[in-house]
Amino acid sequence: MPKPDESQKQSIIEFCLSVNDGESALKWLQETWDTRSEAERLSLLDATYALLGRHQELLKLRREAYQLSPDHLRLEALLEILPENEKPVMEAQAIINAFKIPNLQLRIDTLIACHGITEAKERLLTHIAQLNVFYGTLLNWAEVFHQAQEHLAEAACYRLLLEDILASGRSKAYHHAEDYYRQLARLDAEIERYDPLPSWQEYQIKLRQQHRRKKTFWQRLS
C-alpha cells in the first residue's frame, strides 16, 4: 500500500487537529518528511503541541523558530508562552534582532511593529531601490511614518506607490497616482532635507523624463 505524500499527510493532520486528536497528529508529524515541506510540518507541529498542552516542547520550537527568523510574528508567538521574567529582555532585544532578518520588507515590518520607527525609516531610505512591496503594505507604512512625523520616509512610500503605477502603465489607477503625486507636493513643505533621496524638484524632472508619454496622467495634474 503506497504511503501518503506530504500533501496527504498535511490533510490528515489538519483533520486530526480539527477533531482535537493531537496524539494521532503527532504520530504523523514524527514520520520522515521531505525537507521542502519542513515549514508546513513545523507549523502543524506548533499547533499540535499547543493542542496537547506540551508547553516545554512548544516553547523550544518557538525559540528555535525565532532564532531562525526574528520577525514580529514569531516574536509575538514566542512572547505568548515565554516566562514573564524573560519577556522584558526579549522585547528589548527585538529591534537589534530584526536587523538579522534577510528579507528587507519583513525587516522593516518588524522594526515598525517593535516601535523602531527611526530604524525602519533608515532601512527604507537606504534600500528604497531594492524594494518591491505590495501597495497595501506601502500605504500602511506611509500612515505609520505620517503619525511619527517622519515625512521623508512617508514621501518615500508615496514615491514607490506612484512609480509602480506609472511603470506598469495602469491607466485605471491614475487617479491613485494623482493622489500620491499631490501628497508628495504637500509633503515637500514639511521636508527640509531630502538626503539620500533626490529633492522634490529633481524628482519631478526625473519622473517627467521617464514617463513623458503618459499624457493621460500628466493631464490630470494640469
Secondary structure, 3 states (H helix, E strand, C coil): CCCCCHHHHHHHHHHHHHCCCHHHHHHHHCCCCCHHHHHHHHHHHHHHHHHHCCHHHHHHHHHHHHHHCCCHHHHHHHHHHCCHHHHHHHHHCHHHHHCCCCCHHHHHHHHHHCCCHHHHHHHHHHCHHHCCCCHHHHHHHHHHHHHCCCHHHHHHHHHHHHHHHHHHCCHHHHHHHHHHHHHHHHHHCCCCCCCCCCCHHHHHHHHHHHCCCCHHHHHHCC
